[in-house]
Amino acid sequence: MFIPFEEVKTLLEEQELEPARVVGNKESQSQGNKIVRPQGVIIQDTWNNFVFPIRPTPRIDTSKFDTIEVIKQFRTQYSSFPSLYLPWHFLVEIIGSRYYILQMRPIDTKFPMDNQQVLKAKHYFDNEQITNFFEQPIRDVNEMLHVCIIGDSNTDVYSEKVYRQIGRTCLAPFFRNMFITGSYEKSLFNFNMGKKFKFNSLIRFARR
């Protein structure tokens, strides 16, 4: 189930937790902070995140509304980082028995760091694809759409439902309408996703 940004804000307000924080230049609504055409999609999780890891909780995505805990941890651990939204466009979690995709950032708003800022910050590169992305910069990370899955993809277990939900909601509409050009293999990036996450299954469901 997809929950758009305005509905997410309402949910957070009901939890007495608003998404807005201090506004920095990277969060402004100026034209320079807009994504004109996304250069691709980055798949990542919260635990093994390449620049904003969320630890020590939640490591396993429970059936509770763990987005609240992610927001609290982000604000605590990155309090010096000015952000109006969470850094990811989509946050994926399971609530009850259903997977939900919550839009945590306007689609046309850039990721709040560019390649050079990531390299200068404390970062974590755990696979060849992410290392090559930054060593041979063809794309910029702030021009990409970011999908983040709650938890640790080395230990969590994923059913086909999560691949179907991400593929049909976060990938297929953008590729099908040529909003993102190129094949899935060339425009979809695995940033530190663990061994439990089947990347090929994600591509398979996106193509259906």
Buried (B, 14 or more C-beta within 10 A) or exposed (E): EEBEBEEBBEBBEEEEEEBEBEEEEBBEEEEEBEBEEBBBBBBBBBBBBBBBBBEEBBBEBBEEBBBBBBBEBBBEEBEEBBBBBBBBBBBBBBBEEEBBBBBBBBBEBBBBBBBEBBBEEEBEBBBEBBEEBBEEEEBBBBBBBBBBBBBBBBEBEBEEEBBBBBBBBBBBEBBEEEEBEEEBEEBBBBBBBBEBBBBEBBBBBBEE
